[in-house]
Amino acid sequence: MKQQIKDGVYLVADPSREINLLCSKIEQALQGGICAVQLWNNWSEVTDKQAVIKEIHHLTRPKGIPLILNELFDYLDMEDFEGIHLDKPTETNQYYQSLRPDLIWGLTCSNDLNDIDWAAQNKIDYISFCSMFNSKTSNSCELVMPETIKKANEIFKNPIFLAGGINHQTLRMLKQNQFTGIALVSAIMDAQNPKEEVEKYTTEIKKLRYD
């Protein structure tokens, strides 16, 4: 049965990090209450992808938190993850979805409304907008306009996450937007206390959405 992605903090982690440090950071973030973990497509220095995926899944699965892989279509026969995240719409996605209808399917979007239409028409489970602000981890993304987020909520009825340059200061600037949660990379993975940071962001998101 397909898991449902919940609201809150969606963690994006670099799988090329030293495995013990990677696991430690993710484990602490899980204790803080993240809603998902994505391993982004940066495997050039990783000799055994499956071992890393299984190691992380060993942490996420007992917590009921979905592990999402970024574009790793060659690993669809593995059972050690719950979702695939697409960087852009693809003509072959319907085929991939037919192979794994049990997976959560996500898509990165920018200001192109055609991509949002595509997500709605192709049964994508969530979308993530990049980039809301300038950042070192999303320097290839254009800045997303508030009007785009507004139109996306009219077109797409599943969860919407915001990403790129979000920190405790910039998060407050997102109050006018309707969204499910935020995707964070360095704000959590480079934190001395990932658990505490996740808890802080979760509290701040709730204040923005419900105050």
C-alpha positions as CSV (number, residue, x, y, z in Angstrom):
1,M,0.0,0.0,0.0
2,K,1.3,3.5,-0.9
3,Q,2.3,5.7,2.0
4,Q,0.9,9.2,2.2
5,I,3.4,12.0,2.6
6,K,2.6,14.2,5.6
7,D,3.2,17.8,6.3
8,G,6.2,19.3,8.0
9,V,10.0,19.2,7.3
10,Y,11.1,17.1,4.3
11,L,14.8,16.3,4.6
12,V,17.0,16.1,1.5
13,A,20.3,14.4,2.2
14,D,23.5,13.9,0.2
15,P,24.3,10.1,0.0
16,S,28.0,10.8,-0.8
17,R,28.6,11.9,2.8
18,E,30.6,9.6,5.0
19,I,28.1,6.9,5.9
20,N,28.4,7.0,9.7
21,L,27.9,10.8,9.7
22,L,25.0,10.5,7.2
23,C,23.2,8.0,9.3
24,S,23.8,10.0,12.5
25,K,22.4,13.2,11.0
26,I,19.4,11.4,9.5
27,E,18.7,9.5,12.8
28,Q,18.7,12.7,14.8
29,A,16.4,14.4,12.2
30,L,14.0,11.5,12.5
31,Q,13.9,12.0,16.3
32,G,12.9,15.6,15.6
33,G,9.9,14.6,13.5
34,I,10.7,14.9,9.8
35,C,8.0,13.8,7.3
36,A,10.3,12.3,4.6
37,V,13.9,11.6,3.7
38,Q,15.1,12.1,0.1
39,L,18.5,10.9,-1.1
40,W,19.4,13.2,-3.9
41,N,21.2,12.0,-7.0
42,N,24.8,12.5,-6.0
43,W,26.3,9.0,-6.1
44,S,29.6,9.6,-8.0
45,E,31.8,8.8,-5.0
46,V,29.6,6.0,-3.6
47,T,30.7,2.4,-4.5
48,D,27.6,0.6,-3.3
49,K,24.4,2.5,-3.7
50,Q,22.2,-0.4,-2.5
51,A,24.1,-0.7,0.8
52,V,23.6,3.0,1.5
53,I,19.9,2.9,0.6
54,K,19.4,-0.2,2.8
55,E,21.3,1.4,5.7
56,I,19.1,4.6,5.6
57,H,15.9,2.6,5.1
58,H,16.8,0.6,8.2
59,L,16.5,4.0,10.1
60,T,13.4,5.4,8.3
61,R,11.2,2.3,8.1
62,P,10.7,1.7,11.8
63,K,9.6,5.3,12.1
64,G,7.1,5.0,9.3
65,I,8.9,7.8,7.4
66,P,9.1,7.3,3.6
67,L,12.6,7.1,2.0
68,I,12.5,8.8,-1.4
69,L,15.2,8.3,-4.1
70,N,16.0,11.1,-6.6
71,E,15.7,9.7,-10.2
72,L,17.1,6.3,-9.4
73,F,15.0,4.4,-11.9
74,D,17.5,1.6,-12.2
75,Y,16.6,0.6,-8.6
76,L,12.9,0.2,-9.0
77,D,13.2,-3.5,-8.3
78,M,14.4,-2.8,-4.7
79,E,12.0,-2.8,-1.8
80,D,14.1,-0.6,0.5
81,F,12.4,2.7,-0.3
82,E,8.9,4.2,-0.6
83,G,9.2,6.9,-3.3
84,I,10.9,8.4,-6.4
85,H,11.4,12.1,-6.9
86,L,11.6,13.5,-10.4
87,D,13.7,16.5,-11.4
88,K,11.5,17.2,-14.4
89,P,8.5,15.6,-16.2
90,T,9.4,12.6,-18.2
91,E,7.6,10.7,-21.0
92,T,8.6,7.4,-19.4
93,N,7.1,8.1,-16.1
94,Q,3.8,6.4,-16.7
95,Y,5.7,3.2,-17.5
96,Y,7.8,3.6,-14.3
97,Q,4.6,4.3,-12.3
98,S,3.0,1.1,-13.7
99,L,5.9,-0.9,-12.5
100,R,5.7,0.6,-9.0
101,P,2.2,1.9,-8.2
102,D,3.0,1.4,-4.5
103,L,5.6,4.3,-4.6
104,I,5.2,7.9,-3.7
105,W,6.0,10.0,-6.8
106,G,7.2,13.6,-6.5
107,L,8.3,16.3,-8.9
108,T,10.4,19.5,-8.7
109,C,8.6,22.5,-10.1
110,S,9.6,26.1,-10.8
111,N,7.5,28.9,-12.4
112,D,6.5,26.8,-15.4
113,L,2.8,26.1,-15.0
114,N,2.9,23.3,-17.6
115,D,5.0,21.2,-15.2
116,I,2.3,21.7,-12.5
117,D,-0.4,20.7,-15.0
118,W,1.6,17.7,-15.9
119,A,1.9,16.7,-12.2
120,A,-1.8,17.0,-11.8
121,Q,-2.6,14.9,-14.9
122,N,0.0,12.2,-14.2
123,K,-1.0,11.3,-10.6
124,I,2.1,12.9,-9.0
125,D,1.7,12.6,-5.2
126,Y,3.5,15.9,-4.2
127,I,5.4,18.7,-5.8
128,S,8.4,20.7,-4.4
129,F,9.1,24.2,-5.6
130,C,12.7,25.3,-6.1
131,S,14.0,27.8,-5.4
132,M,12.2,30.1,-3.0
133,F,15.4,32.0,-2.2
134,N,19.0,31.9,-3.3
135,S,21.1,29.2,-1.7
136,K,24.3,27.2,-2.3
137,T,22.4,23.9,-2.7
138,S,19.8,25.2,-5.3
139,N,21.9,27.6,-7.4
140,S,20.6,25.9,-10.6
141,C,16.9,26.9,-9.9
142,E,15.2,30.1,-10.8
143,L,13.4,32.0,-8.0
144,V,9.8,31.0,-7.6
145,M,7.2,33.7,-7.6
146,P,4.4,33.8,-5.0
147,E,1.8,34.0,-7.8
148,T,3.1,30.6,-9.0
149,I,2.5,29.0,-5.6
150,K,-1.0,30.5,-5.6
151,K,-1.8,29.1,-9.1
152,A,-0.3,25.8,-8.1
153,N,-2.8,25.4,-5.3
154,E,-5.6,25.9,-7.8
155,I,-4.2,23.3,-10.2
156,F,-2.6,20.7,-7.9
157,K,-4.6,19.3,-5.0
158,N,-1.9,17.1,-3.4
159,P,0.9,18.3,-1.0
160,I,3.1,21.2,-2.0
161,F,6.5,21.7,-0.5
162,L,8.8,24.8,-0.8
163,A,12.5,24.5,-1.0
164,G,15.7,26.5,-1.6
165,G,17.4,29.0,0.7
166,I,14.9,28.5,3.5
167,N,16.2,29.3,7.0
168,H,14.6,30.7,10.2
169,Q,14.7,34.2,8.8
170,T,13.5,33.5,5.3
171,L,10.8,31.1,6.4
172,R,8.8,34.0,7.9
173,M,8.6,35.5,4.4
174,L,6.6,32.5,3.2
175,K,3.5,33.4,5.3
176,Q,1.5,34.5,2.3
177,N,1.9,31.2,0.6
178,Q,-0.3,28.1,1.1
179,F,2.0,25.1,1.4
180,T,2.3,21.7,3.1
181,G,5.8,21.8,4.3
182,I,9.4,22.8,3.5
183,A,12.3,20.8,2.1
184,L,15.6,21.4,3.8
185,V,19.2,20.3,3.1
186,S,22.1,22.1,4.8
187,A,19.8,23.7,7.5
188,I,19.4,20.2,9.0
189,M,22.4,18.2,7.7
190,D,24.9,20.8,8.7
191,A,23.3,21.6,12.1
192,Q,25.0,20.6,15.3
193,N,21.7,19.4,16.6
194,P,19.5,18.2,13.7
195,K,16.7,17.0,16.1
196,E,16.4,20.4,17.7
197,E,16.5,22.2,14.4
198,V,13.7,20.0,12.9
199,E,11.6,20.7,16.0
200,K,12.1,24.5,15.7
201,Y,11.2,24.5,12.0
202,T,8.1,22.3,12.6
203,T,6.9,24.8,15.2
204,E,7.5,27.7,12.9
205,I,5.7,26.1,10.1
206,K,2.6,25.5,12.3
207,K,2.7,29.1,13.3
208,L,2.8,30.3,9.7
209,R,0.0,28.0,8.6
210,Y,-2.4,28.3,11.5
211,D,-1.9,31.7,13.1
